[in-house]
Amino acid sequence: MQSQDVAQRPAPSSPAGPVVDVEQAEAALVEHYPRLVRLAYLVLPPGLGRSRRVVTAHALTQRALPRNRTPAPVIPAQSTGRDGDPGYALVRLQVLRTALEAGLPLRRKAWPKRSQLPPLLPQVWGLKLFPRSGGADELALDQRLSTLSGPARAAYALRGLERLADDGVREALTAAGVADADGALLEADGVAAQYGLLDSPEFDPCSLQARPTDLMRRRQHLKAALAAGAALLVCGALLGLPGEGWGPDGAAAPPYARNPAAQAALDPAKLTRVDPAAWQSSARIDFSVWPARGDLTGDRALLRRALAVWARPGERVQVSATPGTLSGGPAGPPQLLYAGTVDAARVVLLYDGLRIARYAEPKDGTQGAALDFARVDGAGRAEASAVVLGRADGNVRYLTAPWVSKAGERDLLKPGSGAMDLALTDGVTAPLASPALRSGPCTSWNVLQLADGKRTRLLSDLGELVPARLTSGRPGSPGEASGAKALRTWQPYACSLGTVRSAGVRSVNAWAFNEQPLPDASEARWGSPRPHGGGGSAAWVCTRAETWRGGGARVLAQFHTPGARYGAVAAKAENVPACGARDPHVLTGVLWKSEAGDWYLLAAGSRETASIRATGGVSGSARSSVLTVPAEQGARAELKGTLRDGRSLGGLR
C-alpha cells in the first residue's frame, strides 16, 4: 500500500477558525459519531482486516476529542448542517489525520504513533466484529478502494460522505498532513463516483455482525499460556508459543482440527471429478453429473485455498449464503464443477450433494476472497441447468449444464422481440445484463434462455448462485415459461420478480387464474392519475415463488387492465398454500376507478369458485368466480368464497 503521500512531520497549519470548547467538540462528536466512524473506516488501510478496522475506527473517533479549547480549522464546506459547525470540523480533521497516520509504515528509528498500534479500547473479547455484507456493487467498490493509497481513499470519502468540492477536499487533506493533495485527488478519480454506495451497510462500522473467534485455537492458547506461566514461576524461563498455520491456505483461518475426515476434505487430489459423458447414461440428472470445467482445474494451489477457506473462512473472507443454507465445511471431499478465470477473478465451484459453494479471489492481488453458498438439494434436470460464475459491471456469467446445447438472452417485458444468442465457451456464457444488479425504474428484465434437447427453459438471476426457474400454468402441472402464451402471461409481471431477490428462490410460477369484464367500456384507471387503457376484461394472475428450503414461499395476486404495461399487486402473502400445488385456489379483490369516476370492488377467485360474498365496507355477492360491486373510495371489504365442492375460501391478504 502506498503511504508516502502522508508526511511524517507535524501537519501544516491551517487558517484558524473560531475557538472550540471541549463541550462543543464533544456535542459534535456524539451527534455525528456514526458518520465520523464511517469516514475513519473508509480511510484506514484494508490490510488491517475488517474486524480490526472496525475497532480502530471507533478508537480513533473516540480519541478525536480535544483536551482543551482549540481553534477550529477553516476549510471550505457547505454553510449549513454539520459542515457549518466548527466543532464538527475540528473532530473530523482529527479523525482524518489519525486514520491517515495509521496507514504509515513503521520506521526503525522512530517511535510508532499511537494510531499505528492496535487500539487498547474499545475491545470485545471472544468476538470478531465486522460490517454487514453488501451486494456485488459494494464488494466491487471496496476492492477498488483497497487498491488506492490512504490519501486517495480519504479524498474519495470526503467527496462522497462529506460532499466536499475538490477545493475543500484539498484543504482538508493538507490540514491533515497530506503532502500531495492534488495527487490524491487525481488517484481518487480512477475509481468510479459511486458515492451513494458509501452509505450502505458494507461500510457502516456501527451496524455490525458478530462471529466467535477460533474457539479451539483460543482454548489451546489459554492452556498454553497457563502452562507457560507455571513454568515461568518454577524456573524463571519464558516459554515462547510458536504460531501454527498453513501458508498455502490463503485467506483461510488457522486450522483447529486435523482428523482424517477433515484432512481428506481439504485434499485437492481427492476432489470428485465426473466423466464428461456421465450425464448421458446416469439415472440421476442434476449437479452430481456435471464434469469439472475451466482452465484452472489442474491448479492444486488454487483448489487447496478454496477448500481451506470453505472449511475455515478467515477475517478477510466475505461469506454469504441463501436463506436456510448452512455455511459449514464439507463433510468429505466435494465434487469439482469449475476452476478458472472469470473476468478479474479466479473462481472455483464445488458441490457436496446439498450445496453449491463458490470461491472467488482477485487474480491480481491478495485482498481477501469471497465465499458464497446456495442450497440445491432435490434439484432436478431443470433446476440444475446453470450456476452463476460471476457478476461484474452490471452483467452476469453462467456455467451451464453439460446437456445445454444453446443459450440466449431474452427480455421478459418484450415477449415478441425474440431471444439474442449468447456464446457458449466450455459451458460458460458470454456476459448478459443482470436485473438483480440494476437500480432505478424497471424498464427491462433480462433472463437466460437455455435449449435442453427439445425443451427451452427460462432462468432469472435473483442475486444468488443458482438462478430461479420460471414457469407458467396451473399449480401442480406448470409448463416452461418459454412458449408464446407463457411469455405474454409473464410480460406485465416480470418486474415483480424484484420482490423476491436474495430469498433463496427455486422457481417462480405465473398462473392466470381468471379474467373479469370491467364495469364500463371507457378508458380504465387503477386509481388516479395512472391510465391503464380502455375497457374489455382485466386479467388476474397469481405468482408464487417457491424456495429451496421449502418454507418462506411468497405469493402475489396481481391485477392487469388492458393496455397497462405492468400489473398491480392486489394482495401478497408468505407461507400460505394458495396458488401452490397443495392448494391452487385463491381469492382476492381490488378497489378500481373507472374513467367515468365511479368506484367498484372487483374480486375474483380461481375458476373452481362457485360464489363470492363481500362484507364490511362493501356488501354484495355473486354466484360465480368474479364479483363486481359499486363501492366508495377507501372502502374496505372482507371477502369469502365457496368452492364447487363446498369448501370455504378466504381472501388472500
KOLTIKE-743585 format. One record per residue (C-alpha): residue in three letters; x, y, z; residue number from 1. Coordinates in steps of 0.001 Angstrom, whole numbers, plus 500000, padded with zeros to 6 digits. Each point is the difference from the previous one (the first is absolute). Layout:
BEGIN
<ALA <X Y Z> NUM>,
...
//
This chain:
BEGIN
<MET <500000 500000 500000> 1>,
<GLN <501259 503448 499130> 2>,
<SER <500316 502228 503025> 3>,
<GLN <502777 502358 498946> 4>,
<ASP <497479 502748 499266> 5>,
<VAL <499530 500641 503727> 6>,
<ALA <502921 501915 501435> 7>,
<GLN <501709 498715 503158> 8>,
<ARG <500017 503471 501495> 9>,
<PRO <497574 502310 501825> 10>,
<ALA <497013 500906 497865> 11>,
<PRO <500258 503374 498291> 12>,
<SER <498099 502700 501757> 13>,
<SER <496645 500973 498588> 14>,
<PRO <498243 503331 500447> 15>,
<ALA <498655 500193 503512> 16>,
<GLY <496265 500186 500399> 17>,
<PRO <497837 500503 503073> 18>,
<VAL <501297 498598 503274> 19>,
<VAL <498140 496798 500900> 20>,
<ASP <499297 498981 503583> 21>,
<VAL <500376 496377 501016> 22>,
<GLU <496254 499847 500679> 23>,
<GLN <499204 501285 496499> 24>,
<ALA <502360 497468 498420> 25>,
<GLU <498487 497200 502081> 26>,
<ALA <496474 500962 498916> 27>,
<ALA <501064 499932 496337> 28>,
<LEU <501766 496652 500417> 29>,
<VAL <497022 498353 501700> 30>,
<GLU <497489 501399 497509> 31>,
<HIS <501974 498969 496915> 32>,
<TYR <501742 496952 501450> 33>,
<PRO <498711 497456 497400> 34>,
<ARG <501180 502151 497078> 35>,
<LEU <503415 500649 501561> 36>,
<VAL <500535 496294 500667> 37>,
<ARG <498965 499189 496410> 38>,
<LEU <502536 502587 498733> 39>,
<ALA <502774 498467 502117> 40>,
<TYR <499094 496475 498840> 41>,
<LEU <500211 501017 496343> 42>,
<VAL <503381 501712 500406> 43>,
<LEU <501691 497295 502110> 44>,
<PRO <502199 497550 498047> 45>,
<PRO <498108 496849 498878> 46>,
<GLY <502981 497869 501001> 47>,
<LEU <498947 500290 503643> 48>,
<GLY <497086 497627 499369> 49>,
<ARG <496328 500852 500386> 50>,
<SER <499778 499228 503744> 51>,
<ARG <503016 502075 501003> 52>,
<ARG <498942 502836 497656> 53>,
<VAL <496661 500174 501851> 54>,
<VAL <501592 500168 503460> 55>,
<THR <502694 502439 498845> 56>,
<ALA <497416 502285 498342> 57>,
<HIS <498080 500243 503266> 58>,
<ALA <503214 500556 501996> 59>,
<LEU <501244 502799 497736> 60>,
<THR <496610 501734 500038> 61>,
<GLN <499722 499851 503776> 62>,
<ARG <503565 501374 500376> 63>,
<ALA <499196 502950 497695> 64>,
<LEU <498636 502014 502934> 65>,
<PRO <502427 502874 500843> 66>,
<ARG <501336 500425 503540> 67>,
<ASN <499380 503739 500183> 68>,
<ARG <498731 502997 498029> 69>,
<THR <501307 499678 496431> 70>,
<PRO <499675 502182 496887> 71>,
<ALA <497917 498297 497319> 72>,
<PRO <501434 499768 496467> 73>,
<VAL <498486 502150 497282> 74>,
<ILE <499316 497646 497102> 75>,
<PRO <497576 500901 497161> 76>,
<ALA <496795 497993 500433> 77>,
<GLN <496268 500329 499854> 78>,
<SER <498671 502806 502152> 79>,
<THR <497192 498026 501559> 80>,
<GLY <499621 496796 502000> 81>,
<ARG <502986 498267 501576> 82>,
<ASP <502505 501788 497686> 83>,
<GLY <499143 503351 501566> 84>,
<ASP <500890 498721 503497> 85>,
<PRO <503613 500843 500985> 86>,
<GLY <499900 497219 502581> 87>,
<TYR <499238 497454 497298> 88>,
<ALA <502733 501394 497729> 89>,
<LEU <502501 499610 502852> 90>,
<VAL <499210 496376 500885> 91>,
<ARG <499682 499030 496323> 92>,
<LEU <503498 501324 499322> 93>,
<GLN <501405 498055 502970> 94>,
<VAL <498275 496774 498855> 95>,
<LEU <501349 500478 496485> 96>,
<ARG <503524 500755 501230> 97>,
<THR <500265 496961 502301> 98>,
<ALA <498425 497642 497451> 99>,
<LEU <502634 501070 497458> 100>,
<GLU <502757 499561 502607> 101>,
<ALA <498805 496426 500636> 102>,
<GLY <500954 499125 496425> 103>,
<LEU <503593 501254 500314> 104>,
<PRO <502737 497330 499967> 105>,
<LEU <501790 499366 503297> 106>,
<ARG <503525 501442 500077> 107>,
<ARG <502939 498493 501862> 108>,
<LYS <501426 503292 501273> 109>,
<ALA <496775 501568 501180> 110>,
<TRP <497403 499103 502569> 111>,
<PRO <496704 498905 498435> 112>,
<LYS <497071 502351 500244> 113>,
<ARG <497158 498965 502251> 114>,
<SER <497660 499603 497005> 115>,
<GLN <502424 497474 498436> 116>,
<LEU <499650 497619 502952> 117>,
<PRO <497050 497678 500748> 118>,
<PRO <497465 501953 502086> 119>,
<LEU <499740 499263 503700> 120>,
<LEU <496351 501087 500020> 121>,
<PRO <497398 499109 498934> 122>,
<GLN <500462 496235 500237> 123>,
<VAL <497500 497143 499705> 124>,
<TRP <501520 496788 501283> 125>,
<GLY <499069 496751 498295> 126>,
<LEU <498228 501594 497027> 127>,
<LYS <500923 501220 496539> 128>,
<LEU <497977 503024 498883> 129>,
<PHE <499599 501085 496399> 130>,
<PRO <497446 501962 497935> 131>,
<ARG <497128 498257 498322> 132>,
<SER <500760 498829 496481> 133>,
<GLY <498586 502041 497157> 134>,
<GLY <499291 498995 496443> 135>,
<ALA <502254 499442 497014> 136>,
<ASP <500340 503749 499343> 137>,
<GLU <501148 500703 503560> 138>,
<LEU <502513 497115 499903> 139>,
<ALA <501415 501250 496698> 140>,
<LEU <500316 503559 501353> 141>,
<ASP <501735 498748 503163> 142>,
<GLN <502496 498073 497876> 143>,
<ARG <500705 503053 497839> 144>,
<LEU <500464 502249 503046> 145>,
<SER <502441 497478 501481> 146>,
<THR <502336 500639 497065> 147>,
<LEU <500212 503736 500783> 148>,
<SER <502455 501692 502311> 149>,
<GLY <498746 501359 503332> 150>,
<PRO <499783 503632 498818> 151>,
<ALA <498097 498935 496858> 152>,
<ARG <497498 498019 502096> 153>,
<ALA <499638 503062 502223> 154>,
<ALA <499350 502196 496958> 155>,
<TYR <497348 497569 498709> 156>,
<ALA <498313 499832 503430> 157>,
<LEU <499995 503797 500442> 158>,
<ARG <498416 500398 496584> 159>,
<GLY <497398 497290 500571> 160>,
<LEU <499182 500213 503708> 161>,
<GLU <500661 503677 500690> 162>,
<ARG <498937 501339 496583> 163>,
<LEU <503067 502258 499911> 164>,
<ALA <501079 501644 496777> 165>,
<ASP <503572 499316 498832> 166>,
<ASP <501263 503251 501540> 167>,
<GLY <498575 499003 503357> 168>,
<VAL <501428 496465 499690> 169>,
<ARG <503405 501450 499098> 170>,
<GLU <500077 502256 503049> 171>,
<ALA <498713 497265 502327> 172>,
<LEU <502710 497593 498829> 173>,
<THR <502684 502674 500308> 174>,
<ALA <498854 500832 503534> 175>,
<ALA <500150 496273 500836> 176>,
<GLY <503643 499790 498907> 177>,
<VAL <499758 498734 496415> 178>,
<ALA <502966 501307 498009> 179>,
<ASP <498493 499475 496538> 180>,
<ALA <496269 500710 500214> 181>,
<ASP <499731 500543 496234> 182>,
<GLY <501502 496580 499371> 183>,
<ALA <497525 498420 502410> 184>,
<LEU <497071 501629 498156> 185>,
<LEU <501378 498811 496669> 186>,
<GLU <500393 496452 501293> 187>,
<ALA <496451 500042 501431> 188>,
<ASP <498704 500922 496536> 189>,
<GLY <500988 496504 498894> 190>,
<VAL <497056 498498 501950> 191>,
<ALA <496487 500522 498661> 192>,
<ALA <497962 502552 501963> 193>,
<GLN <497608 497562 501708> 194>,
<TYR <499624 502218 503058> 195>,
<GLY <496517 498723 500833> 196>,
<LEU <501509 496584 500832> 197>,
<LEU <502060 501558 502832> 198>,
<ASP <496777 500252 502045> 199>,
<SER <499376 496236 499694> 200>,
<PRO <500415 497496 502882> 201>,
<GLU <503231 498738 498343> 202>,
<PHE <501809 503112 501301> 203>,
<ASP <498061 500527 503261> 204>,
<PRO <502170 499154 503067> 205>,
<CYS <497037 500780 502277> 206>,
<SER <497731 497258 498600> 207>,
<LEU <501981 496843 500598> 208>,
<GLN <499904 496242 499769> 209>,
<ALA <501635 497940 502722> 210>,
<ARG <501747 496645 499621> 211>,
<PRO <502048 498059 502538> 212>,
<THR <503739 499852 499750> 213>,
<ASP <501605 496600 499427> 214>,
<LEU <498694 498264 503147> 215>,
<MET <502257 496933 499903> 216>,
<ARG <503084 502081 499251> 217>,
<ARG <499089 502471 502760> 218>,
<ARG <499614 497142 502483> 219>,
<GLN <503334 498540 498947> 220>,
<HIS <501681 503383 500409> 221>,
<LEU <498480 500420 503466> 222>,
<LYS <501312 496603 501086> 223>,
<ALA <503394 500779 498530> 224>,
<ALA <500074 503381 501762> 225>,
<LEU <499197 498379 503349> 226>,
<ALA <502710 497417 499455> 227>,
<ALA <502477 502721 499053> 228>,
<GLY <499113 502010 503094> 229>,
<ALA <500526 496976 502256> 230>,
<ALA <503344 499271 498380> 231>,
<LEU <501033 503627 500450> 232>,
<LEU <499263 499839 503712> 233>,
<VAL <501914 496736 500382> 234>,
<CYS <503133 500646 497947> 235>,
<GLY <499816 503697 499108> 236>,
<ALA <500090 499266 496271> 237>,
<LEU <497572 501482 497491> 238>,
<LEU <498689 497370 497637> 239>,
<GLY <499086 501244 496524> 240>,
<LEU <496910 498694 498300> 241>,
<PRO <500711 499363 496328> 242>,
<GLY <497155 500906 497669> 243>,
<GLU <498662 497336 497666> 244>,
<GLY <498325 500451 496653> 245>,
<TRP <499760 498704 496457> 246>,
<GLY <501673 502623 497816> 247>,
<PRO <498534 498666 496752> 248>,
<ASP <496460 500358 501386> 249>,
<GLY <499720 503635 498960> 250>,
<ALA <497221 501876 501826> 251>,
<ALA <498980 497008 502127> 252>,
<ALA <500046 500213 503793> 253>,
<PRO <502598 497942 501921> 254>,
<PRO <499212 496264 500234> 255>,
<TYR <498373 498641 503107> 256>,
<ALA <499259 496378 499075> 257>,
<ARG <502160 497447 498239> 258>,
<ASN <497936 496835 500136> 259>,
<PRO <500146 497719 496922> 260>,
<ALA <496567 501019 498668> 261>,
<ALA <500812 503715 500225> 262>,
<GLN <503371 499463 498363> 263>,
<ALA <498433 498035 497125> 264>,
<ALA <497479 502782 499384> 265>,
<LEU <502888 502465 499556> 266>,
<ASP <502072 497883 497610> 267>,
<PRO <499715 501210 496370> 268>,
<ALA <501100 496575 498774> 269>,
<LYS <496868 498436 501504> 270>,
<LEU <497487 502311 498330> 271>,
<THR <497308 498123 498086> 272>,
<ARG <500248 500483 496236> 273>,
<VAL <497236 498680 497748> 274>,
<ASP <500461 498662 496480> 275>,
<PRO <498663 502478 497377> 276>,
<ALA <497643 497357 498571> 277>,
<ALA <498642 498754 503362> 278>,
<TRP <496738 501967 499709> 279>,
<GLN <499027 498166 496790> 280>,
<SER <499632 496630 501779> 281>,
<SER <499249 501016 503574> 282>,
<ALA <496557 499424 501519> 283>,
<ARG <500540 503135 502079> 284>,
<ILE <500282 503252 498044> 285>,
<ASP <501071 502857 502267> 286>,
<PHE <503201 501682 501165> 287>,
<SER <501507 496618 500924> 288>,
<VAL <500647 499226 496299> 289>,
<TRP <501623 503325 499112> 290>,
<PRO <503608 499569 498800> 291>,
<ALA <502839 502191 501260> 292>,
<ARG <500605 502889 497597> 293>,
<GLY <502188 503099 499800> 294>,
<ASP <503610 500860 499235> 295>,
<LEU <501210 499586 503607> 296>,
<THR <498711 496527 500909> 297>,
<GLY <503636 498890 500321> 298>,
<ASP <501038 502869 502291> 299>,
<ARG <500419 498098 503274> 300>,
<ALA <501002 503132 501935> 301>,
<LEU <496769 501797 499013> 302>,
<LEU <497872 496949 500801> 303>,
<ARG <501665 499608 503388> 304>,
<ARG <499348 503657 500842> 305>,
<ALA <496349 499605 499000> 306>,
<LEU <499562 496894 502168> 307>,
<ALA <501820 501528 502967> 308>,
<VAL <497947 503211 499853> 309>,
<TRP <496795 497953 499765> 310>,
<ALA <500987 498112 503149> 311>,
<ARG <501363 503023 501899> 312>,
<PRO <499152 503423 498514> 313>,
<GLY <502298 502651 501461> 314>,
<GLU <499371 503652 500807> 315>,
<ARG <500676 501157 496440> 316>,
<VAL <497408 497641 498505> 317>,
<GLN <496523 501320 499240> 318>,
<VAL <497538 497147 500512> 319>,
<SER <496401 499964 498758> 320>,
<ALA <497384 497274 499913> 321>,
<THR <496448 499745 498744> 322>,
<PRO <497364 499766 502767> 323>,
<GLY <499918 496566 501577> 324>,
<THR <503471 499048 498724> 325>,
<LEU <502707 498833 502410> 326>,
<SER <503441 501497 499436> 327>,
<GLY <502117 497408 501795> 328>,
<GLY <502767 497992 498378> 329>,
<PRO <499424 496866 497891> 330>,
<ALA <499643 496658 501750> 331>,
<GLY <502305 498373 497457> 332>,
<PRO <501690 500693 496672> 333>,
<PRO <497515 502008 497879> 334>,
<GLN <499519 499878 496236> 335>,
<LEU <501836 502476 497781> 336>,
<LEU <497722 501749 497511> 337>,
<TYR <502218 502832 498784> 338>,
<ALA <503371 501650 500557> 339>,
<GLY <500997 502830 497716> 340>,
<THR <500433 503691 499359> 341>,
<VAL <496802 502052 499804> 342>,
<ASP <500507 503680 499154> 343>,
<ALA <502321 501343 502739> 344>,
<ALA <499746 497026 502384> 345>,
<ARG <501010 496380 500399> 346>,
<VAL <496852 497985 500740> 347>,
<VAL <499475 496492 501357> 348>,
<LEU <496575 498299 500109> 349>,
<LEU <499566 497007 502318> 350>,
<TYR <497016 497737 500761> 351>,
<ASP <499541 497789 503076> 352>,
<GLY <496649 498407 499144> 353>,
<LEU <497979 502635 501864> 354>,
<ARG <501650 503324 499200> 355>,
<ILE <501851 501871 497315> 356>,
<ALA <502989 501942 501342> 357>,
<ARG <501624 502741 497935> 358>,
<TYR <503480 501193 500946> 359>,
<ALA <501382 503127 498302> 360>,
<GLU <503285 501845 500452> 361>,
<PRO <501481 502959 498086> 362>,
<LYS <502369 498758 497318> 363>,
<ASP <502367 502940 500432> 364>,
<GLY <500293 500276 503773> 365>,
<THR <499351 498551 503463> 366>,
<GLN <497389 502399 501355> 367>,
<GLY <497800 497285 501449> 368>,
<ALA <497474 497686 498380> 369>,
<ALA <496273 499338 499676> 370>,
<LEU <498168 496807 500915> 371>,
<ASP <496353 499518 498985> 372>,
<PHE <497658 497093 500748> 373>,
<ALA <496731 498897 498428> 374>,
<ARG <497796 497096 501019> 375>,
<VAL <499205 497663 497081> 376>,
<ASP <498788 496766 501619> 377>,
<GLY <497232 498395 497968> 378>,
<ALA <500981 501785 496800> 379>,
<GLY <498853 498339 496790> 380>,
<ARG <501074 500381 496417> 381>,
<ALA <498222 503360 499669> 382>,
<GLU <501314 501577 503221> 383>,
<ALA <503551 498723 499358> 384>,
<SER <500262 501737 496632> 385>,
<ALA <502286 502900 500980> 386>,
<VAL <502048 501566 502801> 387>,
<VAL <501250 503573 500287> 388>,
<LEU <503768 500219 499431> 389>,
<GLY <500419 503723 500596> 390>,
<ARG <498476 503471 499840> 391>,
<ALA <501797 503117 498793> 392>,
<ASP <498987 503385 498575> 393>,
<GLY <496290 499171 500184> 394>,
<ASN <500427 496716 498114> 395>,
<VAL <499936 496361 501024> 396>,
<ARG <501724 496897 498603> 397>,
<TYR <498623 496485 500425> 398>,
<LEU <501456 496507 499878> 399>,
<THR <497399 497826 498268> 400>,
<ALA <499277 496291 500350> 401>,
<PRO <501652 497584 497549> 402>,
<TRP <496591 499219 498466> 403>,
<VAL <499434 503642 498994> 404>,
<SER <500601 500407 496261> 405>,
<LYS <499195 503685 499497> 406>,
<ALA <499639 503163 502081> 407>,
<GLY <498288 503318 499400> 408>,
<GLU <498906 503219 501685> 409>,
<ARG <496343 501099 500017> 410>,
<ASP <498164 503036 501380> 411>,
<LEU <496817 498894 501778> 412>,
<LEU <498473 503439 499433> 413>,
<LYS <500249 499479 496233> 414>,
<PRO <498533 496542 499320> 415>,
<GLY <499896 500515 496248> 416>,
<SER <503578 501157 499542> 417>,
<GLY <501572 496536 500061> 418>,
<ALA <503181 498867 501715> 419>,
<MET <503528 501206 499291> 420>,
<ASP <502547 497181 499689> 421>,
<LEU <502723 499755 502669> 422>,
<ALA <503343 498401 499239> 423>,
<LEU <500801 496834 501987> 424>,
<THR <503677 499219 500672> 425>,
<ASP <500534 496722 501856> 426>,
<GLY <496585 500536 501581> 427>,
<VAL <500706 503634 501019> 428>,
<THR <497637 502621 498580> 429>,
<ALA <500956 503397 498687> 430>,
<PRO <499011 502770 502467> 431>,
<LEU <496351 501065 500025> 432>,
<ALA <498304 502876 501805> 433>,
<SER <498817 499004 503466> 434>,
<PRO <496761 501471 501388> 435>,
<ALA <501194 499116 503507> 436>,
<LEU <502790 502604 499786> 437>,
<ARG <497886 502822 498606> 438>,
<SER <498617 502922 501977> 439>,
<GLY <497359 502504 498980> 440>,
<PRO <496778 499455 498038> 441>,
<CYS <499332 496607 498434> 442>,
<THR <500115 500477 496234> 443>,
<SER <501211 496495 499085> 444>,
<TRP <500447 496591 501589> 445>,
<ASN <502597 497866 498236> 446>,
<VAL <499939 496266 500594> 447>,
<LEU <502143 497070 498886> 448>,
<GLN <498433 497747 497349> 449>,
<LEU <501456 496490 499719> 450>,
<ALA <499362 497278 497427> 451>,
<ASP <499914 496515 501533> 452>,
<GLY <499183 497489 497291> 453>,
<LYS <496483 500827 498844> 454>,
<ARG <499294 502159 503048> 455>,
<THR <500726 503685 500468> 456>,
<ARG <500275 501383 503522> 457>,
<LEU <500135 503489 501485> 458>,
<LEU <502086 500790 503085> 459>,
<SER <500169 503345 501820> 460>,
<ASP <502880 501350 502071> 461>,
<LEU <498661 501012 503422> 462>,
<GLY <503344 500866 501575> 463>,
<GLU <500950 496462 501039> 464>,
<LEU <502233 497185 498736> 465>,
<VAL <497238 497984 498384> 466>,
<PRO <497566 501866 497730> 467>,
<ALA <496267 499468 500531> 468>,
<ARG <498050 497916 497475> 469>,
<LEU <497005 501783 498473> 470>,
<THR <496836 498029 499237> 471>,
<SER <496422 500757 499021> 472>,
<GLY <496709 498191 500451> 473>,
<ARG <497778 498382 502587> 474>,
<PRO <501818 499090 503231> 475>,
<GLY <500887 496334 500126> 476>,
<SER <500503 499718 496246> 477>,
<PRO <501729 503178 498784> 478>,
<GLY <501916 500170 496763> 479>,
<GLU <503142 501831 498985> 480>,
<ALA <499550 503754 499590> 481>,
<SER <501645 500039 496567> 482>,
<GLY <496882 499536 497852> 483>,
<ALA <498228 502923 498317> 484>,
<LYS <496943 499830 502291> 485>,
<ALA <502132 499700 503137> 486>,
<LEU <502150 502948 498946> 487>,
<ARG <496899 502157 499531> 488>,
<THR <498795 498909 503447> 489>,
<TRP <503318 500959 501613> 490>,
<GLN <500427 503360 498216> 491>,
<PRO <498068 502301 502410> 492>,
<TYR <501362 498240 503098> 493>,
<ALA <503708 499590 499196> 494>,
<CYS <501023 502965 502164> 495>,
<SER <498301 498422 503033> 496>,
<LEU <502890 497496 500060> 497>,
<GLY <501987 502743 501710> 498>,
<THR <497965 499450 503178> 499>,
<VAL <501536 496531 500503> 500>,
<ARG <503677 500859 499506> 501>,
<SER <502385 498178 502356> 502>,
<ALA <497190 497926 501532> 503>,
<GLY <501338 496540 499086> 504>,
<VAL <497511 499620 497142> 505>,
<ARG <499952 496751 498054> 506>,
<SER <497238 500733 497472> 507>,
<VAL <497302 502578 499283> 508>,
<ASN <496710 499076 498332> 509>,
<ALA <497525 502424 498399> 510>,
<TRP <496409 498753 499816> 511>,
<ALA <497236 501944 498253> 512>,
<PHE <497197 498769 502253> 513>,
<ASN <497111 502128 498660> 514>,
<GLU <498786 502864 497810> 515>,
<GLN <497424 502622 500921> 516>,
<PRO <498002 502395 497784> 517>,
<LEU <500463 503615 501055> 518>,
<PRO <496795 501797 501097> 519>,
<ASP <500029 502432 497044> 520>,
<ALA <501607 500140 496582> 521>,
<SER <501713 503370 500441> 522>,
<GLU <503672 500544 500783> 523>,
<ALA <500848 498327 503326> 524>,
<ARG <502320 501199 502713> 525>,
<TRP <501605 498347 503004> 526>,
<GLY <499186 502873 502290> 527>,
<SER <500975 503466 498873> 528>,
<PRO <501932 501273 498097> 529>,
<ARG <501544 496836 498430> 530>,
<PRO <498217 499007 496763> 531>,
<HIS <499682 496307 499359> 532>,
<GLY <498460 499884 496545> 533>,
<GLY <496501 499479 498664> 534>,
<GLY <497201 497658 500996> 535>,
<GLY <499745 496265 499465> 536>,
<SER <501040 497373 502503> 537>,
<ALA <502614 500218 502740> 538>,
<ALA <502326 497064 500702> 539>,
<TRP <500597 498490 503428> 540>,
<VAL <503381 498296 500402> 541>,
<CYS <501582 498330 502992> 542>,
<THR <503799 499710 500241> 543>,
<ARG <501468 497602 502554> 544>,
<ALA <503705 499811 500855> 545>,
<GLU <501042 496636 501443> 546>,
<THR <503213 499769 502051> 547>,
<TRP <502693 497344 500259> 548>,
<ARG <499362 499659 503741> 549>,
<GLY <496265 499321 499541> 550>,
<GLY <498710 502747 502303> 551>,
<GLY <499825 503682 499248> 552>,
<ALA <498044 499730 496733> 553>,
<ARG <498767 503436 498864> 554>,
<VAL <496715 500533 498174> 555>,
<LEU <498866 503083 498077> 556>,
<ALA <496486 500377 498569> 557>,
<GLN <500171 502580 497213> 558>,
<PHE <497438 501894 497938> 559>,
<HIS <500631 501149 496416> 560>,
<THR <497718 502193 497912> 561>,
<PRO <500148 500172 496185> 562>,
<GLY <502722 502282 498707> 563>,
<ALA <501904 500231 503294> 564>,
<ARG <503726 499248 499883> 565>,
<TYR <500207 498540 503497> 566>,
<GLY <497715 498035 502261> 567>,
<ALA <498922 501441 503349> 568>,
<VAL <500417 497977 503200> 569>,
<ALA <496580 499333 501521> 570>,
<ALA <501155 497771 502876> 571>,
<LYS <503134 498286 501222> 572>,
<ALA <500735 497336 502577> 573>,
<GLU <502785 497758 501241> 574>,
<ASN <499920 496390 501202> 575>,
<VAL <496474 499344 498723> 576>,
<PRO <498908 497083 497758> 577>,
<ALA <498043 502245 497587> 578>,
<CYS <501039 499765 496339> 579>,
<GLY <502120 496941 500814> 580>,
<ALA <499880 496326 499093> 581>,
<ARG <498404 499079 503363> 582>,
<ASP <497216 502585 499717> 583>,
<PRO <499805 501840 496655> 584>,
<HIS <496933 502050 500963> 585>,
<VAL <500163 503741 500605> 586>,
<LEU <497561 502880 500609> 587>,
<THR <500867 503702 499959> 588>,
<GLY <498592 503406 499075> 589>,
<VAL <500822 503651 499307> 590>,
<LEU <498312 503401 500041> 591>,
<TRP <499951 501305 496432> 592>,
<LYS <498983 503364 498546> 593>,
<SER <498497 500277 496540> 594>,
<GLU <500626 502889 497615> 595>,
<ALA <496501 501252 500809> 596>,
<GLY <501150 500450 503636> 597>,
<ASP <498015 497126 501506> 598>,
<TRP <501652 497709 502563> 599>,
<TYR <499483 496228 500039> 600>,
<LEU <501105 497032 502007> 601>,
<LEU <501302 497419 497541> 602>,
<ALA <500640 496534 501415> 603>,
<ALA <500915 496701 498407> 604>,
<GLY <500782 496474 501035> 605>,
<SER <501399 497017 498141> 606>,
<ARG <497515 498528 497508> 607>,
<GLU <498932 497278 502472> 608>,
<THR <498450 502754 502147> 609>,
<ALA <496191 499659 500043> 610>,
<SER <499099 503208 501853> 611>,
<ILE <501544 503111 501563> 612>,
<ARG <498645 502235 502765> 613>,
<ALA <501298 503400 501115> 614>,
<THR <499233 501397 503464> 615>,
<GLY <501161 502949 502060> 616>,
<GLY <500478 503308 498194> 617>,
<VAL <498581 498475 496801> 618>,
<SER <497098 497538 499834> 619>,
<GLY <499166 497763 497080> 620>,
<SER <500087 496452 498723> 621>,
<ALA <500156 498070 496754> 622>,
<ARG <499426 496355 499121> 623>,
<SER <503097 499811 497803> 624>,
<SER <503768 500266 500237> 625>,
<VAL <499990 503809 499539> 626>,
<LEU <498270 502808 501877> 627>,
<THR <499360 503630 499001> 628>,
<VAL <498410 502315 502593> 629>,
<PRO <499742 503832 500069> 630>,
<ALA <502095 501402 502846> 631>,
<GLU <501262 503190 501576> 632>,
<GLN <503585 501199 499822> 633>,
<GLY <502049 498599 502896> 634>,
<ALA <497413 497359 500921> 635>,
<ARG <501274 496746 501531> 636>,
<ALA <498287 496665 499530> 637>,
<GLU <500305 496436 501226> 638>,
<LEU <499822 497334 497292> 639>,
<LYS <498692 496473 500442> 640>,
<GLY <499605 497418 497285> 641>,
<THR <498567 496523 499583> 642>,
<LEU <501553 497391 497728> 643>,
<ARG <497935 497631 497863> 644>,
<ASP <500749 497156 502400> 645>,
<GLY <498547 502024 502900> 646>,
<ARG <503214 501069 501664> 647>,
<SER <500355 503605 501140> 648>,
<LEU <502683 502301 498632> 649>,
<GLY <501364 503106 501752> 650>,
<GLY <501389 503062 498288> 651>,
<LEU <503758 500201 499546> 652>,
<ARG <501550 502764 502113> 653>,
//
